[in-house]
Amino acid sequence: MKFDNLKNTLQDSIFTWDYFTDFEKVKKNVKKIEKELNLLNYLIGKENIEEEFLSLIEEYPKVRKILPILIAIRDDKLSSTPIITDIDTLIPENKKYIFNDEINETIKKELLIFFKETGLKDFFENKAVKNLVDYCIGVEVGFDTNARKNRTGTLMENLVLNFLEDFCTENKNFHYIEQATQKRIKEYFDYDIAIDKNSRRFDFALYDNSNKKLYLFEVNYYSGGGSKLKATAGEYQYLNNFLKGQNLTFIWVTDGTGWFTALNPLEETFNHNDYVINLEMLKNGILKEICR
């Protein structure tokens, strides 16, 4: 293999339509709070909204726990975001307790401040929405955009998975597992390997049952540059040596035009490791060449 073959076929995108929103996760998150949301629906368009609000949370105190989602903030973020409620003192305080602690007059006062100053009072009073369940689906879709970066890795793994599935279908003596730890490799293939750190988890392990040969895969995609690319290339040189010493084959599948910002470390690892490949090479059947 020549490095130019790798460099000239790097993918500028691996995104599919399901990259943008994970609707299954959205529906699951809203389902968890659907009962409380329907209780809060009672407030929409009510007169004497402040009295109705306090009456509702006194009768159903558990609805307080979902109030932050209405202003698009998660519990963990709320915990780490002190709030200023007194402009005179400008002292920020952690206010998470008002949504969890036993209700008393102080908490009711704080909840009323929250209700008014966040804009929720006007939101309910003016019937900005008809149904909070539908509204929170939109909120969760917004939250889910923050998870797109994490889904890039999953997309790349899914693409490689498709090639592995096809390869194993065509070659019945080969079998694979995902998220291959030392324990899982032993469990599925009865193959012992040494690991360099307890947290080591390979994206895939491919086993040739006829020749008792094990192939270990790491998979990643980089659409942008950064110091991580150089660090990853260096780590995989070391990992290749470590696994080769056990007569194991290490295959690094990487892609993305982010590598154009770090071609030197990529080429160095390409020349050092036995197998640094990309999606185009997989598409062209390189697994047959590697595993013959």
Secondary structure, DSSP 8 states (H G I E B T S, - for coil): --HHHHHTT--S----GGGS--HHHHHHHHHHTHHHHHHHGGGTT-SSHHHHHHHHHHH-GGGGGGHHHHTT--HHHHHT--EE--TTT--EE--GGGGTS---HHHHHHHHHHHHHTSHHHHHHTTS-S-HHHHHHHHHHHHHGGGHHHHHHHHHHHHHHHHHHHHHHH-TTEEEEEEE-HHHHHHHH------SSTT--EEEEEEETTTTEEEEEEEEE-SS--HHHHHHHHHHHHHHHHHHTTT-EEEEEEE-GGGGGSHHHHHHHHHHSSEEE-HHHHHTTHHHHHT-
